[in-house]
Amino acid sequence: MEWTNDLMLSFISEYGKYPLLWDNTHPFYKSVPKKNEAWDAISEELGIEVPDLKRKMTSLLATYRKLRHKLAMTKSGSGADVDTAPVWFAYKAFAFLHNKYHPKTKVNIEA
C-alpha cells in the first residue's frame, strides 16, 4: 500500500479524534477493548487494515518525537527567541499532541 501525504494527514486527523489512543490521562487509555474499537473505527474510515495503521502510526510518532526533541533543544540553545516549527509536512497535523508530549531534556551529571 502506498501512503501519500494526504492519506497520512487524514490518518493523523482520525487518530487525533480518539484520545484514548494517545492521552494517558483518558479514562479508557488502558482499556484494550476500547482501544481496539477505536482502531477498528479508523480502519473502517480509511479502508486500511489495523496492523498497517499501527505500523504507520509508530513510524509517524517516532518522526514527530524526534522533531519535537530537536525543537526543544533548539529553543533552549542560542536561538531560543526564534519560534520555528519544523518543516515536516505532518508536524502541524499532530497539534493535538503538542501539549501532551514534552521531550525529556538531558541531565548533565558531573562526577
C-alpha positions as a printed NumPy array, in Angstrom:
array([[  0.   ,   0.   ,   0.   ],
       [  1.233,   3.448,  -0.845],
       [  0.945,   6.112,   1.818],
       [  0.542,   9.528,   0.222],
       [  0.949,  12.68 ,   2.284],
       [ -2.796,  13.363,   2.01 ],
       [ -3.617,   9.862,   3.255],
       [ -1.219,  10.229,   6.179],
       [ -2.744,  13.593,   7.108],
       [ -6.227,  12.039,   7.022],
       [ -4.971,   9.194,   9.178],
       [ -3.429,  11.57 ,  11.73 ],
       [ -6.68 ,  13.528,  11.829],
       [ -8.681,  10.354,  12.502],
       [ -6.178,   9.212,  15.137],
       [ -6.491,  12.573,  16.883],
       [-10.242,  12.023,  17.284],
       [ -9.556,   9.127,  19.668],
       [ -7.705,  10.495,  22.717],
       [ -7.841,   7.099,  24.396],
       [ -5.13 ,   6.061,  21.905],
       [ -2.691,   8.859,  22.769],
       [ -3.751,  10.599,  26.017],
       [ -2.558,   8.669,  29.043],
       [ -4.963,  10.632,  31.284],
       [ -8.003,   9.408,  29.339],
       [-10.192,   7.044,  31.425],
       [-10.051,   4.333,  28.739],
       [ -6.345,   4.7  ,  27.916],
       [ -5.587,   1.283,  29.441],
       [ -8.699,  -0.427,  28.069],
       [ -7.567,  -2.782,  25.318],
       [-11.122,  -3.482,  24.079],
       [-11.876,   0.238,  23.805],
       [ -8.586,   0.853,  22.002],
       [ -9.366,  -1.985,  19.601],
       [-12.746,  -0.395,  18.889],
       [-11.026,   2.912,  18.114],
       [ -8.508,   1.259,  15.776],
       [-11.351,  -0.636,  14.068],
       [-13.238,   2.64 ,  13.524],
       [-10.167,   4.268,  11.988],
       [ -9.619,   1.18 ,   9.84 ],
       [-13.185,   1.279,   8.589],
       [-12.998,   5.014,   7.868],
       [ -9.762,   4.736,   5.857],
       [-10.166,   1.245,   4.437],
       [ -6.779,   0.112,   5.749],
       [ -6.058,  -2.9  ,   7.962],
       [ -5.358,  -2.194,  11.65 ],
       [ -1.82 ,  -3.704,  11.677],
       [ -0.842,  -1.409,   8.797],
       [ -2.307,   1.582,  10.629],
       [ -0.458,   0.769,  13.844],
       [  2.812,   0.26 ,  11.999],
       [  2.452,   3.583,  10.17 ],
       [  1.498,   5.468,  13.347],
       [  4.538,   4.074,  15.139],
       [  6.696,   5.474,  12.345],
       [  4.921,   8.839,  12.251],
       [  5.12 ,   9.257,  16.024],
       [  8.831,   8.42 ,  16.01 ],
       [  9.433,  11.195,  13.491],
       [  7.222,  13.586,  15.442],
       [  9.041,  12.884,  18.732],
       [ 12.421,  13.32 ,  17.059],
       [ 11.399,  16.711,  15.679],
       [  9.865,  17.815,  18.994],
       [ 13.08 ,  16.9  ,  20.782],
       [ 15.161,  18.754,  18.208],
       [ 12.9  ,  21.801,  18.516],
       [ 13.16 ,  21.732,  22.327],
       [ 16.942,  21.59 ,  22.128],
       [ 16.989,  24.482,  19.638],
       [ 14.744,  26.625,  21.85 ],
       [ 16.991,  26.063,  24.832],
       [ 20.068,  26.963,  22.799],
       [ 21.284,  30.154,  21.194],
       [ 18.184,  30.677,  19.03 ],
       [ 15.746,  30.44 ,  21.931],
       [ 13.838,  33.535,  20.889],
       [ 13.179,  32.251,  17.387],
       [  9.888,  30.367,  17.036],
       [ 10.416,  27.977,  14.159],
       [  8.198,  24.984,  13.59 ],
       [  9.71 ,  22.008,  11.789],
       [  9.01 ,  21.897,   8.072],
       [  7.9  ,  18.251,   8.124],
       [  4.545,  18.033,   6.317],
       [  2.775,  16.29 ,   9.213],
       [  4.069,  18.36 ,  12.132],
       [  1.065,  20.695,  12.324],
       [ -1.336,  17.757,  11.972],
       [ -0.023,  16.472,  15.307],
       [ -1.051,  19.72 ,  17.058],
       [ -3.232,  17.669,  19.42 ],
       [ -0.015,  16.195,  20.856],
       [  1.88 ,  19.463,  21.31 ],
       [  0.698,  19.803,  24.917],
       [  0.875,  16.075,  25.677],
       [  4.406,  15.28 ,  24.588],
       [  7.245,  17.023,  26.343],
       [ 10.692,  15.895,  25.25 ],
       [ 12.997,  14.792,  28.004],
       [ 15.952,  17.065,  28.486],
       [ 19.393,  15.711,  29.081],
       [ 20.599,  15.831,  32.638],
       [ 24.213,  16.885,  32.991],
       [ 25.804,  14.811,  35.743],
       [ 29.302,  15.744,  36.759],
       [ 31.422,  13.282,  38.707]])
